[in-house]
Amino acid sequence: MQVSEGIHRLTQGVANFYLIGESGKYTVIDAGTPGDWAYFARSLAGLGAKLADVDAVLLTHAHPDHTGFAERARTEAGAQVWIHRADEQAARTGQTGKRDGKVTSYLFRTAFYRTTISLLRRGGGRMIPIAEVSSFGDGEQIDVPGRPRAVHAPGHTPGSAALLLEDRRVLVTGDVLATENALTGRIGPQIMPDGLNEDGAQALASLDALLGIDADLLLPGHGDPWTEGVAEAVRRAKAAGRS
């Protein structure tokens, strides 16, 4: 689904990833799960593009429902894979840190089972290591189609980042800020639940990194696009607190 000129949202449930088109070339922001590869290839074909047109995969953080098919895109499409330097080691090894909360806290939530079943069915239960990864830092404009600028906002993971497409006034928030809670089902701007965060308190505090960003459209890693402004999204997410 095209959510803005040259920007397409792809999802097969639970997690989103995005295609950014520029001059016939593409950047993929996040890479779904390994099982999303065929869907990704079909989506490209539907746009009249092919795998060779994918220049880069930009990862908002190193979790398996976002790194998904990144290694396959690197080897089969020749795409360069990028991630914030604080998550580079996790991306290379497939080893992530401990969570702040216990997943068992969500066992009475329907959303917990919907998310778990959906991700496991598509291979999202473990991270496939990425053999070659390039890294970016906070504030860096990455030289790929769309030229997004990185906004480091740790807490969900040490290298969790949002990506700002300044000329398009679009902010891809990854898991820095979601509009649907993957484990509780709550709708609206919020940080991810503690069962998925490495540091929930830091994730909440890191929302301040988004303040002052001028964007009309927020594209989260989980949930629908947000069009009511960055400041309002941050306000509501802070009010929602941790879960």
N, C-alpha and C positions, 0 to 999 in steps of 0.2 A: 504494500500500500504506500503510495506517495504521500508523505506527510508535509513536504515542502518542496520547492523547486529543486529537482535533482537529488532529493533525499528520500529513500524508501525504507520503511520499517518492515522487517521480516520477523515472523514469530510463528512457532508451532505450539504455542502454549507455554506459560510460565515466564520464559526469558525472551527478551527482544534482542535483535541485532540489526545493524543499519548499513545500508549501501549509500555511499556518497559519490555521486558522479560529477566528473569535471573533464571536459574536452575528450570524451570518449574513454576515459580511464576511471577506475574506481578504487576507493578506499572502503574497506569493510571495518566498521567499528563493532568490536566483539565478534565472536565466532560461534555463538550458540553452543550446541552439544555436538559430539562426533556424528550422531545420527541425523543431524540437520544438513549434512553435506549435499545429498541429492536434492533436497528442497532448495538449497542455496544455488546449486547449478541450474535448476529449472528457473529460478527467479531471475538469474542473470540472462538466460536465454530469452525469457519473456521480455526483457529490455533490449533485446537485439545485441547482447554482449556475450563474450565467451570468457573462459577462465584466464586466458592470456591478457585480458583487459584489466585484471585485478592487480594493482600495483602494490598495495599494502594492506595489512591487517593491523589495526590499532586496538589494543586490549585495554579496557578500563581498569582491569585488575586480574589477578591470578586465581580464579576459581573455575572449576570444570564446566559450569554452565555458561561461561563466557569465553574460555579459551578453546573449547570444543574442537572444531576442525582446523584450528590455526596451523598446526603442523602439516596437515594435508594440503592446505592452501599454499604453504611455503614450498612443499616438495612438488606438488602437481601444477600449481599455477605460477610458481616462481615469485610469489608475493613476499615482501619483506615484512616481518612481524615485529611490532613495537609494543613496549610496555614501560611503565614508570620504573626507574632503576631500583626502587625499593622492593619491587615484586619480580625483578628479573631472575633471581635465583630460584624462586618458587616456580616460575614459568619453565625454566630449564630442567628442573628436577621433578616437577609434578608434586612436590611436597609443600603443603600449606600449614599455617600455624594453627594453634588451638583456638577454639571458639570461646567467647566470653560467657555464653550461657549453654544450658543443656538442651539438646534437641528433644529429650523426653518431656520437656515442659509444654510441648505443643501437641501431645498425643491425643488430646480431646478436641483438636481443631480439624475440621474437614479439609481446610486448605493444606495442612501438613501432608496429608495422604495424597491429595491431588498433585501437589508439587513433587513429592518423592516419586510417585509412580510415573509421572510424566518424564522426569529427568532420567530415572533409571532405565526406562524403556528406550531412551535415545542415547544411552551410554554416558549420561551426565553424572554418574556416581564417582568417577575418578578422573583425574586430570592427565591428559596425554602430554608428556614432556615435549617441549619445543626445542629442537637441537640448536637452532641459531636465532637469537633474539637481539634486536637493537633496543636501546633504552633512551628515554627522554626524561627531562627534569621539569620541575614546576616553572610555569611561565613560558616554556619553550614552544615556539611555533614549529610544527613538524612538517618537513618538506615532502608531503604526499598530496595526492589530489584532495582538495578542500582546505588544505593548510590549516588544520585545527591547532589551537593553542591549548596546552595542558594546564589544568588547574588541580594541583595536588590537594587531596582532601582525605587523609588517612583515617583509619579506624575500622572500616569494614575489612580492609587488609592494609598492611603498611604502605603499599604503593597505590592504593585506590585513588582514581583520578576522574575528573570530568573533562570533557573535550569541547572547547568553544570554537564554533565556526563563525568567526566575527563578522565577515561580510554578509552572512546569511542570517545573522541574529538568532542562531540556534545553539543551544547548549545540550550536549549529550551527557547525561549525568551518571550513566552506569549504575552502580549500586551506592553511590554517594547519597543519592536521593531517589526514592522510588515512589510510585503512585499506587502500588498495590503490595501488600505484605504477603510474601510467599509462604509464610507459615501460619499466619492468623487469618488471612483473607481481608484484612481491613483495607478500605479504599481511601485514597487521599495522600498528599505529600507526607513522607515519613522517611526515617532512616531504616535500614534493614534490621530485622530482629536480632537480639543478642545470640540466639542459637546459630546465627550465620556470621556475626561480627567477631573480629578478633579483639576489638576494644570498643564497646558500645559508647562509653563516655566520650572517647576521642571522636568517634563517628558523629556524635551529636554536636560536639564543639566545632568540628571541621565544616559544618554547614556555613559558618561565618566566611569561609573562603569563597563562597558563591555570591555573597552580598556585594553589590556594586557592579555585578555583571549585567550588561544590557542585552537581554535576549528576549525575543517574543515567544519562543517555543522551546520547551524542555522535553527531551526525549530520554526517558528512564530505561534502565535495564529490566525493570519489572513494572507492568502497568501501562496505562494509556498515556499519550502525550498530554502535557500541561501547557495551557495558554494564558494563564492569569498572572504571569510575571514571576521573576526570580524571587523578589522580596517576599511576596505572598506565599510562595511555595516554602521558603525557608521558615517563615513565621508559623505556618501550619505544621511543618515537620517538627519544629521545636516544641510546639504546643502538644503534639502527639507524644513526644518523648520516646523512651525506650520501650521495647516490647519483648 
